Amino acid sequence: MSRLQELRDLVNSFEKDFIKFYDKGNKSAGTRVRKAMNELKRKAQDIRKEVQEIKAQAKAEGNTSAM
């Protein structure tokens, strides 16, 4: 579950910038939101690759119920 917690922490880390941009119209916060969303995208892609590798490894070992 550490990957899930990493995602939660990441999303929580840019909550203030979301509020500043969407509620207060702060353009600088918007730039930070875009940067944070790109970081979230990279993290999600890493997790996706990891899941695929674990599934492939389990299949190679003959175990259909990965983790």
MARMARBA-164759 format. One line per 5 residues: number of its first residue (from 0); their letters; for each residue z, x, y of C-alpha. Coordinates in steps of 0.2 Angstrom, whole numbers, plus 5000, padded with zeros to 4 digits. Example, Ala and Ser with C-alpha at 12.3 -4.5 7.8 and 13.67 -1.06 7.14 Angstrom:
<sites>
0> AS> 5039 5062 4978 ~ 5036 5068 4995
</sites>
This chain:
<sites>
0> MSRLQ> 5000 5000 5000 ~ 5000 5015 5012 ~ 4982 5012 5016 ~ 4986 4994 5022 ~ 5001 5001 5032
5> ELRDL> 4989 5013 5040 ~ 4977 4999 5045 ~ 4992 4989 5052 ~ 4998 5004 5062 ~ 4981 5007 5069
10> VNSFE> 4978 4989 5075 ~ 4996 4989 5082 ~ 4993 5005 5092 ~ 4979 4997 5103 ~ 4987 4980 5105
15> KDFIK> 4992 4984 5123 ~ 4974 4989 5128 ~ 4967 4973 5121 ~ 4980 4963 5132 ~ 4975 4974 5147
20> FYDKG> 4957 4971 5145 ~ 4956 4953 5139 ~ 4970 4946 5149 ~ 4970 4957 5165 ~ 4952 4962 5165
25> NKSAG> 4956 4981 5166 ~ 4939 4990 5163 ~ 4947 5006 5158 ~ 4957 4997 5144 ~ 4940 4990 5138
30> TRVRK> 4934 5008 5135 ~ 4949 5012 5125 ~ 4947 4996 5115 ~ 4929 5001 5111 ~ 4935 5018 5106
35> AMNEL> 4949 5011 5095 ~ 4937 4999 5087 ~ 4926 5013 5082 ~ 4941 5022 5074 ~ 4945 5006 5065
40> KRKAQ> 4927 5006 5058 ~ 4928 5024 5052 ~ 4945 5020 5044 ~ 4938 5005 5035 ~ 4923 5014 5029
45> DIRKE> 4934 5028 5022 ~ 4945 5015 5013 ~ 4929 5006 5006 ~ 4922 5023 4999 ~ 4939 5026 4991
50> VQEIK> 4940 5009 4983 ~ 4922 5012 4976 ~ 4927 5029 4969 ~ 4943 5022 4961 ~ 4932 5008 4953
55> AQAKA> 4919 5020 4947 ~ 4932 5031 4939 ~ 4941 5017 4930 ~ 4924 5011 4923 ~ 4920 5029 4917
60> EGNTS> 4937 5029 4908 ~ 4933 5012 4900 ~ 4947 5003 4910 ~ 4940 4987 4918 ~ 4956 4983 4927
65> AM> 4957 4997 4940 ~ 4975 4999 4947
</sites>
